Amino acid sequence: MKTSIFLLGASLLASGVLAEFTFSGKMTHHGVEVPVEFTPMPSRNKLPNNTTNAKRDGPVSTTTNWAGAIQEAPSSGLFQSITAQWQVPGIYSPGPPLTTDTYWLYEWVGIDSACGVILQSGTAQTLNVDGWTNFVWWEWFPSNAPQGVNIPINYQDWFQVTITATSTESGVIVIENMTQGYTVTVDVSGGDTLCLENAEWVVENPADMPCPNFTEVWFAQCSATTTTGAVMGIDGTTAIHMQSSDGTLILSEWVDNTDMYVQY
């Protein structure tokens, strides 16, 4: 297992401009500012690929690439922020020993998807013959490619990610490695217009490969706040299960209004 650090230079303030889309960020370690860098990553399909819909105790949807929960905004307000904590999982080959294949897994929180735009951030892993690599990222889909962040990350570190939409075209992302004491704050603007209609907590397989086996991802302290000040949790969400291309069903399960988990 390797820890990923993305390096572009050594400045205390990193920023980028992609067409009209702009972003800037800073990082602190136990309150002391340290260099932060962003590295563009390969783009991928970010929307859920629906396969079936079903009803059980509550609404359930099955996709080929997402597992988790989606909360719909109430009629009285739109979503303004979302947050959750989780522990960085381990990932493993879902079948025979690895050869040339590379498996991917993403854990994230985000605002929107219903209108084809998502502001999201989280942790992720890749797995190949050289082992697995952890990294941290954020993205305003489809305005920019995912951006890797050089915040240190190890297996079983606890992270908290909070995303706030300051308008339909701007936002603030706060990524905290609670275990190691690092915090990254990213200010973004000029993104494709958010509709602010849903909020999601997701484990994603972005590759055209079977989903890798992974240790349970527990989303804790889940909440989403609306423009009217209402705070919503897991209650009333749509459960998203993932049907992997190898037939494995990855399930999302409720614990209470603030906690849920995704299990291989």
VENQUINOR-V438159 format. One record per backbone hydrogen bond with DSSP energy under -1.0 kcal/mol. CO is the residue of the C=O (numbers start at 1). NH is the residue of the N-H. If there is no record, write none. Layout:
co & nh
CO & NH
CO & NH
This chain:
co & nh
2 & 134
11 & 36
14 & 25
16 & 23
18 & 21
21 & 18
22 & 189
23 & 16
24 & 187
25 & 14
26 & 185
27 & 34
28 & 183
29 & 32
32 & 29
37 & 150
39 & 148
48 & 50
49 & 64
52 & 62
54 & 60
58 & 56
59 & 239
60 & 54
61 & 241
62 & 51
62 & 52
63 & 243
65 & 205
67 & 203
68 & 240
69 & 201
70 & 238
71 & 199
74 & 77
78 & 227
80 & 165
81 & 225
82 & 163
83 & 223
84 & 161
85 & 220
86 & 159
88 & 156
90 & 215
92 & 213
103 & 127
105 & 125
106 & 204
107 & 123
108 & 202
109 & 121
110 & 200
111 & 119
113 & 116
118 & 141
119 & 111
120 & 139
121 & 109
122 & 137
123 & 107
124 & 135
125 & 105
126 & 133
127 & 103
128 & 131
131 & 128
132 & 2
133 & 126
134 & 4
135 & 124
136 & 149
137 & 122
138 & 147
139 & 120
140 & 144
141 & 118
146 & 41
147 & 138
148 & 39
154 & 157
157 & 88
158 & 178
158 & 179
159 & 86
160 & 176
161 & 84
162 & 174
163 & 82
164 & 172
168 & 194
169 & 190
169 & 191
170 & 167
171 & 188
172 & 164
173 & 186
174 & 162
175 & 184
176 & 160
176 & 178
177 & 181
177 & 182
181 & 30
182 & 177
183 & 28
184 & 175
185 & 26
186 & 173
187 & 24
188 & 171
189 & 22
196 & 79
197 & 73
198 & 112
199 & 71
200 & 110
201 & 69
202 & 108
203 & 67
204 & 106
207 & 209
213 & 92
217 & 262
219 & 260
220 & 85
223 & 83
224 & 232
225 & 80
225 & 81
226 & 229
230 & 226
232 & 224
234 & 237
238 & 70
239 & 61
240 & 68
241 & 63
242 & 250
244 & 247
248 & 244
250 & 242
251 & 263
253 & 261
257 & 234
258 & 222
259 & 255
259 & 256
260 & 219
261 & 253
262 & 217
263 & 251
